[in-house]
Amino acid sequence: MGITLEQSELSDVLRLEGVIDISSAGELKEELRKALESGHPVHLSLESATDLDVTAVQLLWAAERKAKGAEVSFVLDGTIPEPVSTALNLAGFQTFLVPLETR
């Protein structure tokens, strides 16, 4: 399990690895807050995530809504593992799962 935020002057990259569940919710919320407050585009990498529970999905949903309200880009980078894609689809993230270049 891991949550890593890489911040630069141009964008922020938030990487989720392994199982992201209720035990990592506080850390995920804090890293999302930092990324969104920077005002830079936020790129979310789920390539190394193996599972997202409902808490993680809710935090990502809230972050996407906050980003839209603040007019901050919040997009997925890279491929999404099937179990994670399924969890996001079931939570109503269909548009969030569309590759950036086709939005």
N, CA, C and O atoms as CSV, one atom per row, in Angstrom:
chain,resi,resn,atom,element,x,y,z
A,1,MET,N,N,0.848,-1.171,0.000
A,1,MET,CA,C,0.000,0.000,0.000
A,1,MET,C,C,0.887,1.226,0.000
A,1,MET,O,O,1.902,1.268,0.695
A,2,GLY,N,N,0.499,2.234,-0.789
A,2,GLY,CA,C,1.258,3.451,-0.772
A,2,GLY,C,C,0.577,4.578,-1.507
A,2,GLY,O,O,-0.110,4.379,-2.509
A,3,ILE,N,N,0.783,5.746,-0.990
A,3,ILE,CA,C,0.268,6.968,-1.595
A,3,ILE,C,C,1.432,7.928,-1.669
A,3,ILE,O,O,2.030,8.276,-0.650
A,4,THR,N,N,1.756,8.363,-2.893
A,4,THR,CA,C,2.892,9.243,-3.088
A,4,THR,C,C,2.450,10.462,-3.887
A,4,THR,O,O,1.805,10.332,-4.928
A,5,LEU,N,N,2.799,11.637,-3.398
A,5,LEU,CA,C,2.509,12.880,-4.108
A,5,LEU,C,C,3.826,13.492,-4.548
A,5,LEU,O,O,4.699,13.775,-3.727
A,6,GLU,N,N,3.960,13.693,-5.850
A,6,GLU,CA,C,5.129,14.356,-6.417
A,6,GLU,C,C,4.673,15.708,-6.950
A,6,GLU,O,O,3.890,15.772,-7.898
A,7,GLN,N,N,5.157,16.784,-6.348
A,7,GLN,CA,C,4.744,18.121,-6.744
A,7,GLN,C,C,5.866,18.816,-7.505
A,7,GLN,O,O,7.038,18.703,-7.146
A,8,SER,N,N,5.491,19.537,-8.560
A,8,SER,CA,C,6.440,20.336,-9.315
A,8,SER,C,C,5.779,21.667,-9.644
A,8,SER,O,O,4.629,21.901,-9.272
A,9,GLU,N,N,6.488,22.523,-10.326
A,9,GLU,CA,C,5.932,23.835,-10.678
A,9,GLU,C,C,4.853,23.727,-11.738
A,9,GLU,O,O,4.026,24.629,-11.861
A,10,LEU,N,N,4.839,22.637,-12.516
A,10,LEU,CA,C,3.890,22.499,-13.615
A,10,LEU,C,C,2.686,21.635,-13.289
A,10,LEU,O,O,1.582,21.911,-13.758
A,11,SER,N,N,2.885,20.591,-12.490
A,11,SER,CA,C,1.776,19.690,-12.173
A,11,SER,C,C,2.119,18.875,-10.936
A,11,SER,O,O,3.258,18.864,-10.470
A,12,ASP,N,N,1.106,18.194,-10.419
A,12,ASP,CA,C,1.269,17.295,-9.281
A,12,ASP,C,C,0.856,15.902,-9.734
A,12,ASP,O,O,-0.142,15.740,-10.438
A,13,VAL,N,N,1.623,14.902,-9.332
A,13,VAL,CA,C,1.300,13.517,-9.667
A,13,VAL,C,C,1.047,12.761,-8.372
A,13,VAL,O,O,1.911,12.687,-7.498
A,14,LEU,N,N,-0.149,12.202,-8.263
A,14,LEU,CA,C,-0.514,11.401,-7.101
A,14,LEU,C,C,-0.553,9.942,-7.540
A,14,LEU,O,O,-1.345,9.566,-8.405
A,15,ARG,N,N,0.307,9.124,-6.937
A,15,ARG,CA,C,0.386,7.704,-7.282
A,15,ARG,C,C,-0.190,6.862,-6.150
A,15,ARG,O,O,0.178,7.016,-4.986
A,16,LEU,N,N,-1.106,5.965,-6.525
A,16,LEU,CA,C,-1.691,5.035,-5.560
A,16,LEU,C,C,-1.177,3.645,-5.886
A,16,LEU,O,O,-1.210,3.217,-7.040
A,17,GLU,N,N,-0.699,2.938,-4.862
A,17,GLU,CA,C,-0.140,1.606,-5.056
A,17,GLU,C,C,-0.758,0.622,-4.073
A,17,GLU,O,O,-0.999,0.946,-2.910
A,18,GLY,N,N,-1.007,-0.580,-4.562
A,18,GLY,CA,C,-1.550,-1.630,-3.712
A,18,GLY,C,C,-3.013,-1.394,-3.379
A,18,GLY,O,O,-3.761,-0.814,-4.166
A,19,VAL,N,N,-3.406,-1.851,-2.204
A,19,VAL,CA,C,-4.781,-1.708,-1.736
A,19,VAL,C,C,-4.926,-0.353,-1.055
A,19,VAL,O,O,-4.187,-0.028,-0.126
A,20,ILE,N,N,-5.879,0.425,-1.524
A,20,ILE,CA,C,-6.174,1.718,-0.908
A,20,ILE,C,C,-7.554,1.574,-0.277
A,20,ILE,O,O,-8.561,1.449,-0.973
A,21,ASP,N,N,-7.583,1.594,1.063
A,21,ASP,CA,C,-8.832,1.350,1.772
A,21,ASP,C,C,-8.970,2.300,2.957
A,21,ASP,O,O,-8.258,3.300,3.048
A,22,ILE,N,N,-9.877,1.984,3.849
A,22,ILE,CA,C,-10.182,2.851,4.990
A,22,ILE,C,C,-8.934,3.144,5.831
A,22,ILE,O,O,-8.826,4.218,6.423
A,23,SER,N,N,-8.010,2.208,5.886
A,23,SER,CA,C,-6.810,2.425,6.702
A,23,SER,C,C,-5.899,3.502,6.124
A,23,SER,O,O,-5.079,4.070,6.846
A,24,SER,N,N,-6.030,3.787,4.844
A,24,SER,CA,C,-5.207,4.826,4.225
A,24,SER,C,C,-6.017,6.066,3.849
A,24,SER,O,O,-5.508,6.962,3.176
A,25,ALA,N,N,-7.269,6.117,4.282
A,25,ALA,CA,C,-8.155,7.226,3.914
A,25,ALA,C,C,-7.630,8.586,4.380
A,25,ALA,O,O,-7.686,9.557,3.627
A,26,GLY,N,N,-7.132,8.663,5.591
A,26,GLY,CA,C,-6.619,9.930,6.103
A,26,GLY,C,C,-5.448,10.438,5.281
A,26,GLY,O,O,-5.368,11.623,4.958
A,27,GLU,N,N,-4.548,9.536,4.949
A,27,GLU,CA,C,-3.379,9.911,4.141
A,27,GLU,C,C,-3.809,10.327,2.734
A,27,GLU,O,O,-3.315,11.323,2.205
A,28,LEU,N,N,-4.725,9.570,2.127
A,28,LEU,CA,C,-5.203,9.909,0.788
A,28,LEU,C,C,-5.878,11.271,0.793
A,28,LEU,O,O,-5.634,12.089,-0.094
A,29,LYS,N,N,-6.718,11.519,1.777
A,29,LYS,CA,C,-7.407,12.811,1.868
A,29,LYS,C,C,-6.399,13.956,1.979
A,29,LYS,O,O,-6.553,14.982,1.316
A,30,GLU,N,N,-5.385,13.789,2.798
A,30,GLU,CA,C,-4.381,14.834,2.984
A,30,GLU,C,C,-3.581,15.086,1.700
A,30,GLU,O,O,-3.328,16.238,1.348
A,31,GLU,N,N,-3.190,14.038,1.014
A,31,GLU,CA,C,-2.418,14.206,-0.222
A,31,GLU,C,C,-3.281,14.826,-1.330
A,31,GLU,O,O,-2.791,15.640,-2.112
A,32,LEU,N,N,-4.539,14.449,-1.398
A,32,LEU,CA,C,-5.454,15.076,-2.359
A,32,LEU,C,C,-5.612,16.560,-2.052
A,32,LEU,O,O,-5.612,17.391,-2.961
A,33,ARG,N,N,-5.745,16.892,-0.770
A,33,ARG,CA,C,-5.879,18.295,-0.369
A,33,ARG,C,C,-4.659,19.098,-0.805
A,33,ARG,O,O,-4.793,20.175,-1.387
A,34,LYS,N,N,-3.475,18.572,-0.524
A,34,LYS,CA,C,-2.238,19.260,-0.908
A,34,LYS,C,C,-2.176,19.481,-2.418
A,34,LYS,O,O,-1.839,20.568,-2.889
A,35,ALA,N,N,-2.506,18.438,-3.159
A,35,ALA,CA,C,-2.444,18.525,-4.617
A,35,ALA,C,C,-3.415,19.564,-5.155
A,35,ALA,O,O,-3.055,20.366,-6.017
A,36,LEU,N,N,-4.638,19.554,-4.654
A,36,LEU,CA,C,-5.645,20.492,-5.152
A,36,LEU,C,C,-5.347,21.929,-4.743
A,36,LEU,O,O,-5.618,22.860,-5.501
A,37,GLU,N,N,-4.799,22.111,-3.564
A,37,GLU,CA,C,-4.491,23.464,-3.102
A,37,GLU,C,C,-3.339,24.099,-3.876
A,37,GLU,O,O,-3.189,25.321,-3.870
A,38,SER,N,N,-2.532,23.287,-4.536
A,38,SER,CA,C,-1.409,23.836,-5.304
A,38,SER,C,C,-1.902,24.635,-6.506
A,38,SER,O,O,-1.217,25.540,-6.982
A,39,GLY,N,N,-3.098,24.295,-6.995
A,39,GLY,CA,C,-3.634,24.973,-8.174
A,39,GLY,C,C,-3.073,24.435,-9.476
A,39,GLY,O,O,-3.491,24.865,-10.551
A,40,HIS,N,N,-2.134,23.503,-9.401
A,40,HIS,CA,C,-1.560,22.894,-10.594
A,40,HIS,C,C,-2.429,21.731,-11.059
A,40,HIS,O,O,-3.192,21.177,-10.267
A,41,PRO,N,N,-2.324,21.355,-12.329
A,41,PRO,CA,C,-3.023,20.157,-12.779
A,41,PRO,C,C,-2.620,18.955,-11.923
A,41,PRO,O,O,-1.454,18.798,-11.562
A,42,VAL,N,N,-3.601,18.114,-11.608
A,42,VAL,CA,C,-3.348,16.924,-10.801
A,42,VAL,C,C,-3.505,15.704,-11.701
A,42,VAL,O,O,-4.542,15.508,-12.334
A,43,HIS,N,N,-2.458,14.893,-11.742
A,43,HIS,CA,C,-2.466,13.654,-12.509
A,43,HIS,C,C,-2.500,12.502,-11.510
A,43,HIS,O,O,-1.652,12.404,-10.624
A,44,LEU,N,N,-3.489,11.639,-11.669
A,44,LEU,CA,C,-3.671,10.508,-10.767
A,44,LEU,C,C,-3.226,9.234,-11.461
A,44,LEU,O,O,-3.760,8.870,-12.509
A,45,SER,N,N,-2.249,8.559,-10.876
A,45,SER,CA,C,-1.764,7.297,-11.425
A,45,SER,C,C,-2.284,6.144,-10.574
A,45,SER,O,O,-2.018,6.067,-9.375
A,46,LEU,N,N,-3.026,5.256,-11.218
A,46,LEU,CA,C,-3.573,4.077,-10.549
A,46,LEU,C,C,-2.954,2.795,-11.079
A,46,LEU,O,O,-3.420,1.705,-10.750
A,47,GLU,N,N,-1.918,2.904,-11.889
A,47,GLU,CA,C,-1.308,1.739,-12.537
A,47,GLU,C,C,-0.880,0.662,-11.554
A,47,GLU,O,O,-0.966,-0.526,-11.866
A,48,SER,N,N,-0.419,1.058,-10.366
A,48,SER,CA,C,0.067,0.083,-9.387
A,48,SER,C,C,-0.945,-0.211,-8.290
A,48,SER,O,O,-0.637,-0.926,-7.336
A,49,ALA,N,N,-2.149,0.334,-8.418
A,49,ALA,CA,C,-3.196,0.055,-7.432
A,49,ALA,C,C,-3.793,-1.314,-7.728
A,49,ALA,O,O,-3.988,-1.680,-8.886
A,50,THR,N,N,-4.078,-2.059,-6.678
A,50,THR,CA,C,-4.684,-3.376,-6.871
A,50,THR,C,C,-6.151,-3.392,-6.465
A,50,THR,O,O,-6.916,-4.238,-6.931
A,51,ASP,N,N,-6.550,-2.462,-5.597
A,51,ASP,CA,C,-7.949,-2.396,-5.167
A,51,ASP,C,C,-8.221,-1.058,-4.512
A,51,ASP,O,O,-7.377,-0.525,-3.791
A,52,LEU,N,N,-9.396,-0.519,-4.765
A,52,LEU,CA,C,-9.871,0.695,-4.100
A,52,LEU,C,C,-11.168,0.348,-3.401
A,52,LEU,O,O,-12.081,-0.193,-4.024
A,53,ASP,N,N,-11.265,0.649,-2.116
A,53,ASP,CA,C,-12.539,0.411,-1.448
A,53,ASP,C,C,-13.428,1.633,-1.609
A,53,ASP,O,O,-13.028,2.630,-2.210
A,54,VAL,N,N,-14.626,1.548,-1.073
A,54,VAL,CA,C,-15.601,2.624,-1.249
A,54,VAL,C,C,-15.093,3.946,-0.662
A,54,VAL,O,O,-15.416,5.010,-1.188
A,55,THR,N,N,-14.319,3.897,0.398
A,55,THR,CA,C,-13.780,5.118,1.004
A,55,THR,C,C,-12.846,5.818,0.032
A,55,THR,O,O,-12.933,7.033,-0.146
A,56,ALA,N,N,-11.953,5.064,-0.598
A,56,ALA,CA,C,-11.016,5.647,-1.560
A,56,ALA,C,C,-11.760,6.221,-2.756
A,56,ALA,O,O,-11.438,7.312,-3.225
A,57,VAL,N,N,-12.751,5.492,-3.250
A,57,VAL,CA,C,-13.533,5.967,-4.398
A,57,VAL,C,C,-14.264,7.258,-4.034
A,57,VAL,O,O,-14.306,8.188,-4.840
A,58,GLN,N,N,-14.833,7.328,-2.848
A,58,GLN,CA,C,-15.530,8.544,-2.413
A,58,GLN,C,C,-14.571,9.729,-2.337
A,58,GLN,O,O,-14.926,10.839,-2.734
A,59,LEU,N,N,-13.370,9.505,-1.833
A,59,LEU,CA,C,-12.387,10.586,-1.750
A,59,LEU,C,C,-11.972,11.062,-3.142
A,59,LEU,O,O,-11.818,12.263,-3.365
A,60,LEU,N,N,-11.794,10.137,-4.071
A,60,LEU,CA,C,-11.452,10.531,-5.439
A,60,LEU,C,C,-12.603,11.290,-6.092
A,60,LEU,O,O,-12.380,12.271,-6.801
A,61,TRP,N,N,-13.819,10.842,-5.856
A,61,TRP,CA,C,-14.999,11.520,-6.396
A,61,TRP,C,C,-15.077,12.945,-5.856
A,61,TRP,O,O,-15.301,13.890,-6.613
A,62,ALA,N,N,-14.893,13.095,-4.547
A,62,ALA,CA,C,-14.939,14.431,-3.934
A,62,ALA,C,C,-13.816,15.311,-4.463
A,62,ALA,O,O,-14.020,16.504,-4.690
A,63,ALA,N,N,-12.639,14.739,-4.662
A,63,ALA,CA,C,-11.509,15.510,-5.184
A,63,ALA,C,C,-11.782,15.969,-6.615
A,63,ALA,O,O,-11.466,17.101,-6.980
A,64,GLU,N,N,-12.372,15.083,-7.426
A,64,GLU,CA,C,-12.695,15.466,-8.800
A,64,GLU,C,C,-13.699,16.618,-8.818
A,64,GLU,O,O,-13.559,17.556,-9.603
A,65,ARG,N,N,-14.696,16.549,-7.965
A,65,ARG,CA,C,-15.704,17.624,-7.896
A,65,ARG,C,C,-15.081,18.931,-7.421
A,65,ARG,O,O,-15.378,19.997,-7.961
A,66,LYS,N,N,-14.220,18.849,-6.417
A,66,LYS,CA,C,-13.550,20.048,-5.921
A,66,LYS,C,C,-12.659,20.652,-7.006
A,66,LYS,O,O,-12.610,21.870,-7.174
A,67,ALA,N,N,-11.962,19.793,-7.735
A,67,ALA,CA,C,-11.092,20.268,-8.818
A,67,ALA,C,C,-11.916,20.984,-9.886
A,67,ALA,O,O,-11.524,22.049,-10.361
A,68,LYS,N,N,-13.054,20.406,-10.263
A,68,LYS,CA,C,-13.915,21.048,-11.257
A,68,LYS,C,C,-14.368,22.417,-10.779
A,68,LYS,O,O,-14.351,23.382,-11.542
A,69,GLY,N,N,-14.773,22.504,-9.520
A,69,GLY,CA,C,-15.228,23.773,-8.963
A,69,GLY,C,C,-14.132,24.824,-8.922
A,69,GLY,O,O,-14.400,26.019,-9.044
A,70,ALA,N,N,-12.913,24.377,-8.752
A,70,ALA,CA,C,-11.768,25.294,-8.686
A,70,ALA,C,C,-11.101,25.464,-10.051
A,70,ALA,O,O,-10.097,26.163,-10.179
A,71,GLU,N,N,-11.673,24.816,-11.064
A,71,GLU,CA,C,-11.128,24.845,-12.420
A,71,GLU,C,C,-9.677,24.365,-12.468
A,71,GLU,O,O,-8.824,24.948,-13.139
A,72,VAL,N,N,-9.432,23.280,-11.731
A,72,VAL,CA,C,-8.124,22.631,-11.705
A,72,VAL,C,C,-8.273,21.302,-12.446
A,72,VAL,O,O,-9.213,20.548,-12.195
A,73,SER,N,N,-7.354,21.022,-13.349
A,73,SER,CA,C,-7.374,19.772,-14.091
A,73,SER,C,C,-7.095,18.605,-13.139
A,73,SER,O,O,-6.146,18.650,-12.357
A,74,PHE,N,N,-7.932,17.558,-13.209
A,74,PHE,CA,C,-7.791,16.367,-12.375
A,74,PHE,C,C,-8.019,15.175,-13.289
A,74,PHE,O,O,-9.163,14.847,-13.604
A,75,VAL,N,N,-6.942,14.523,-13.720
A,75,VAL,CA,C,-7.050,13.486,-14.741
A,75,VAL,C,C,-6.279,12.227,-14.351
A,75,VAL,O,O,-5.372,12.258,-13.519
A,76,LEU,N,N,-6.669,11.127,-14.976
A,76,LEU,CA,C,-5.978,9.858,-14.800
A,76,LEU,C,C,-4.828,9.767,-15.784
A,76,LEU,O,O,-4.947,10.183,-16.936
A,77,ASP,N,N,-3.722,9.224,-15.326
A,77,ASP,CA,C,-2.570,8.953,-16.180
A,77,ASP,C,C,-2.352,7.453,-16.255
A,77,ASP,O,O,-2.504,6.754,-15.254
A,78,GLY,N,N,-2.000,6.955,-17.421
A,78,GLY,CA,C,-1.632,5.557,-17.561
A,78,GLY,C,C,-2.818,4.615,-17.583
A,78,GLY,O,O,-3.974,5.032,-17.666
A,79,THR,N,N,-2.502,3.342,-17.508
A,79,THR,CA,C,-3.530,2.309,-17.547
A,79,THR,C,C,-4.111,2.091,-16.150
A,79,THR,O,O,-3.494,2.414,-15.135
A,80,ILE,N,N,-5.300,1.541,-16.140
A,80,ILE,CA,C,-5.984,1.269,-14.878
A,80,ILE,C,C,-6.221,-0.233,-14.783
A,80,ILE,O,O,-6.838,-0.813,-15.676
A,81,PRO,N,N,-5.747,-0.871,-13.723
A,81,PRO,CA,C,-5.984,-2.309,-13.555
A,81,PRO,C,C,-7.487,-2.618,-13.529
A,81,PRO,O,O,-8.286,-1.815,-13.046
A,82,GLU,N,N,-7.854,-3.777,-14.048
A,82,GLU,CA,C,-9.266,-4.163,-14.158
A,82,GLU,C,C,-10.054,-4.059,-12.846
A,82,GLU,O,O,-11.153,-3.505,-12.871
A,83,PRO,N,N,-9.564,-4.558,-11.703
A,83,PRO,CA,C,-10.349,-4.441,-10.469
A,83,PRO,C,C,-10.609,-2.977,-10.072
A,83,PRO,O,O,-11.672,-2.647,-9.546
A,84,VAL,N,N,-9.639,-2.126,-10.328
A,84,VAL,CA,C,-9.797,-0.701,-9.997
A,84,VAL,C,C,-10.777,-0.055,-10.961
A,84,VAL,O,O,-11.630,0.731,-10.550
A,85,SER,N,N,-10.658,-0.382,-12.237
A,85,SER,CA,C,-11.580,0.140,-13.251
A,85,SER,C,C,-13.017,-0.256,-12.931
A,85,SER,O,O,-13.932,0.560,-13.049
A,86,THR,N,N,-13.214,-1.502,-12.527
A,86,THR,CA,C,-14.548,-1.982,-12.164
A,86,THR,C,C,-15.104,-1.211,-10.972
A,86,THR,O,O,-16.265,-0.801,-10.981
A,87,ALA,N,N,-14.291,-1.016,-9.961
A,87,ALA,CA,C,-14.740,-0.267,-8.774
A,87,ALA,C,C,-15.130,1.156,-9.147
A,87,ALA,O,O,-16.133,1.673,-8.654
A,88,LEU,N,N,-14.353,1.790,-10.008
A,88,LEU,CA,C,-14.660,3.166,-10.413
A,88,LEU,C,C,-15.913,3.216,-11.275
A,88,LEU,O,O,-16.727,4.127,-11.125
A,89,ASN,N,N,-16.082,2.248,-12.177
A,89,ASN,CA,C,-17.295,2.192,-12.997
A,89,ASN,C,C,-18.537,2.018,-12.139
A,89,ASN,O,O,-19.545,2.690,-12.357
A,90,LEU,N,N,-18.471,1.121,-11.166
A,90,LEU,CA,C,-19.618,0.871,-10.293
A,90,LEU,C,C,-19.973,2.109,-9.469
A,90,LEU,O,O,-21.120,2.276,-9.056
A,91,ALA,N,N,-18.995,2.966,-9.234
A,91,ALA,CA,C,-19.226,4.185,-8.458
A,91,ALA,C,C,-19.657,5.362,-9.336
A,91,ALA,O,O,-19.875,6.462,-8.828
A,92,GLY,N,N,-19.781,5.140,-10.647
A,92,GLY,CA,C,-20.240,6.204,-11.527
A,92,GLY,C,C,-19.140,7.077,-12.102
A,92,GLY,O,O,-19.398,8.211,-12.506
A,93,PHE,N,N,-17.930,6.571,-12.143
A,93,PHE,CA,C,-16.797,7.331,-12.660
A,93,PHE,C,C,-16.545,7.078,-14.147
A,93,PHE,O,O,-15.401,7.184,-14.590
A,94,GLN,N,N,-17.569,6.751,-14.928
A,94,GLN,CA,C,-17.348,6.397,-16.328
A,94,GLN,C,C,-16.604,7.498,-17.096
A,94,GLN,O,O,-15.668,7.196,-17.836
A,95,THR,N,N,-16.996,8.751,-16.937
A,95,THR,CA,C,-16.319,9.832,-17.665
A,95,THR,C,C,-14.910,10.042,-17.170
A,95,THR,O,O,-14.043,10.457,-17.939
A,96,PHE,N,N,-14.659,9.768,-15.903
A,96,PHE,CA,C,-13.340,9.909,-15.329
A,96,PHE,C,C,-12.393,8.861,-15.910
A,96,PHE,O,O,-11.180,9.070,-15.942
A,97,LEU,N,N,-12.938,7.742,-16.366
A,97,LEU,CA,C,-12.124,6.650,-16.898
A,97,LEU,C,C,-11.786,6.819,-18.363
A,97,LEU,O,O,-10.986,6.053,-18.901
A,98,VAL,N,N,-12.380,7.809,-19.027
A,98,VAL,CA,C,-12.087,8.056,-20.442
A,98,VAL,C,C,-10.686,8.641,-20.548
A,98,VAL,O,O,-10.357,9.579,-19.822
A,99,PRO,N,N,-9.847,8.100,-21.444
A,99,PRO,CA,C,-8.502,8.642,-21.580
A,99,PRO,C,C,-8.518,10.144,-21.839
A,99,PRO,O,O,-9.393,10.657,-22.536
A,100,LEU,N,N,-7.552,10.831,-21.277
A,100,LEU,CA,C,-7.464,12.285,-21.352
A,100,LEU,C,C,-7.538,12.796,-22.789
A,100,LEU,O,O,-8.220,13.786,-23.054
A,101,GLU,N,N,-6.852,12.143,-23.711
A,101,GLU,CA,C,-6.794,12.660,-25.074
A,101,GLU,C,C,-8.138,12.589,-25.799
A,101,GLU,O,O,-8.296,13.234,-26.836
A,102,THR,N,N,-9.111,11.827,-25.290
A,102,THR,CA,C,-10.408,11.738,-25.939
A,102,THR,C,C,-11.492,12.545,-25.249
A,102,THR,O,O,-12.636,12.557,-25.702
A,103,ARG,N,N,-11.154,13.213,-24.168
A,103,ARG,CA,C,-12.158,14.019,-23.448
A,103,ARG,C,C,-12.403,15.319,-24.172
A,103,ARG,O,O,-13.212,16.132,-23.725
